[in-house]
Structures are given as C-alpha cells and as structure tokens.
Amino acid sequence: MLIVDTSLWIDVLRNADKRGALEAAISGDDVFLTRFTQIELLAGAPREEQWHRLATYLDGQRYLEPEPDTWRQAARTFFELHRLGTPAHSPIDCCIAEIAIAHKALLLHHDQDFGLIAALRPLQERWLEL
C-alpha cells in the first residue's frame, strides 16, 4: 500500500515527462492519497479550467483517512522536531506521515520533512526523484 505525496504530483503537473517515472514507481501497488494532497493540489491550481480538471481526477482517487489520534500525534511530532532543532516545514507533513503510519503504508515523496519525521517516528518512506 502506497501513499503518493503532493510533492510528487506537483513534479508531474509541472513536467508531464515525469509521469512515466511516477507510474513505474507505483505500478502494481495499491495507491492512495490523503485529503491534504487533494486540498494542496486544488488550492495550487493556476486557472479555473485546471482546477476543474484536477477536481474531477481527484474525485476518482482513493484516500486514506486520519485516525482519531492523528491530529494529536502529528502535533507532537511537529513539536518534538522543533525541540530537537530539526523542525519540519509544515504540520501538514506531520499529519500525512501519521496517516501513513496508522495505515502501515509506504509514503513516496520528494520532500525533506518526511526524512526528518522518519528519524523520530516509525514512518515507512521513500524519497523518489522523478
């Protein structure tokens, strides 16, 4: 089971030539998104037409949802990283990581925050350069 982070979708949206590399990386696996990816991609759409195209595509995807303790654990992870002097850039990344941990999913990404989180939490993650 895989979660594909927003960072990889942005790479593909910015450069369609990277789509094949992402497809190869996720081939044969159950692929999921988080609602954070849905929000981030739609919020970043530059034009109305692209927003609607993305919304239609994202409506057809499968999502892993947070567990009741996701929010508290994500806040704790963000707090601990800051306390250790290696702060994550976004508490949203901590939420995505906690969703992956709860569902025992491998998180594919292109975002330094997840490596920091994995040093502190049992996150299965893989940096993917497309």
N, C-alpha and C positions, 0 to 999 in steps of 0.2 A: 504494500500500500504506500502510495506516494502523495505528498502534498507538493505542489509546484508553487513557489513563492512569487509574489508580484514582481520581484526583481527580474525574473526570467521572462515573464510575459512582457514586461517593458522592453527588454532586449529584442524580443521577436517583433513587437509592434514598431519599434524604431528601425529595425533592419529585417525585412522579410527573408533575407538569405539565411538567417539563423534558425528559421522554423524547422528545417530538416534536422539540425543538430538536436533541437529540443525533442522532436518526435522520436528520434533514435534513442535518446536518453530515457524516454518514458515508455517506449514500446513494450508491450506485454505486461505492463503493470496496471493495477487499479489506480487511477489518477483522481485526485480530489483537489479542491481549492478550499480556502477559508473565505468567510464573508468579508474579511478585511481586504482580500485581493479584489473582490467584487467592488467594494467601496473605492479602493485606491485607483483601480483602472477606470471606473466610470468618472470619478472626480477629476482625473487627469485627461479626459478626452478633450481634444482641442476644438472640435466642431460638433454641432448638433447631429450631423449625419453619422459621424464616427461614434458618438455617444449611443445612438440607437442601434447601430450595428453591434457594438460591444454588449449592450444590454441584452440583445437577442441571443448572442452567443453565450453570454454568462448565465442566462436563464436556463440553458440546456445543460449546464455542468453539474457535477456532483460536489457537495460541500460536506466537510466535517465541521460539526458544531462544537462550541465550547461546552465543557462540563461545569457544574455549579462552582467548583473551586478554581476555575481557570483564572478568573479576574484577580483573586487574592494572590495566587501563586505567581502570576505574571508581575503584579506589583512588587512582590517580594524579590523576585529575580531582578527586576529593574533596580530596586533599592540596593540589593547586595552587590550588583555590578558597579554601581556608583560608589558604594562604600569601599570597594576593593580598588578603586581608581581606574577601572576599565568600563566606563559607562556605555550602555547601549544608546544608540541614537534615538530610538523610539520605543515607547512602551508597547506599541502595536506589535513590534517584532517579538517582544516577550510573550504577548498573547498568542501569536501564531506558533511560537515554539511550544508553549504549554498545550495547545490543541494537538500538535504533533506528538508530544509526549503522551498525552492521555489516550490517544488512539494508536499508539505504537507505530506511527507512520514515519517513513523516511522523508525528511524535508530537503528538497532540491532548491538551491538558491544561488544568488550572486550578490550576497550581502554580508559584510563583515560582522554584523551584530550576531549572527547565528553561531559563528565560531566562538565568540565570547560567551554566549549563553551555554553552548555545549561544554565549555570548560567548567561550568558551575552546575549544570543540570543534565539529566540523562537524555539529552536530545540526540536523536539519530539524524545527522545532517550531512549533506554533501555539497560542497561548492562546485558549481557547474559553469564552466567557461564555454559559452556558445561561440 
